[in-house]
Amino acid sequence: MGRLGVLLAFAIVGYFLGVALYYLFKNLYPWLIEMLPMLAQADWLIAGFIGAIVVVIIVIIWSYTSRS
């Protein structure tokens, strides 16, 4: 698989991950408003947590696939 194929694969995975996170957040948002009203209005905090989780998952996947 060449460089273009790898980039395309990452783009596809990123797209589906983004769609999944969108629907997950869309379903969790009413619960967040009810349980943690002050926290749910801090969009930057929620985006930061989602970004951190995504990066950790990517690093874990990378570490398993690059073992020698």
C-alpha positions, -999 to +999 in steps of 0.1 A: +000+000+000+015+033-011+015+066+006-017+077-010-034+045+001-023+050+037-036+086+037-069+076+022-073+049+048-066+074+076-091+098+060-118+072+058-112+061+094-112+097+106-145+104+087-163+074+103-148+082+137-161+118+134-196+107+123-197+082+152-186+108+177-212+132+164-240+108+169-227+098+203-225+134+215-259+141+200-274+113+221-254+122+252-260+159+251-295+158+268-281+136+295-252+160+301-275+190+303-296+172+329-268+158+350-241+184+346-256+216+334-226+238+340-202+214+324-224+207+293-222+244+284-184+244+283-180+233+246-143+237+247-140+213+276-161+186+258-141+191+226-109+188+245-119+155+261-131+141+228-098+151+212-077+136+239-096+103+237-093+102+199-055+108+201-050+082+227-069+056+206-048+065+176-016+062+195-027+028+209-035+015+174-003+029+161+018+012+188+002-022+182+007-020+144+043-008+145+057-036+167+089-052+154 
